[in-house]
């Protein structure tokens, strides 16, 4: 079965778009940082 070469680039672009959209909402980044900080606190 031939591997599909387009799967990896599509996944990378989707992750980058999701990250950029998350940065447009500062509350999301604050919540994420608080959750990460809670793991170490």
Helices and strands as residue ranges (DSSP letters): H 6-23, H 26-40
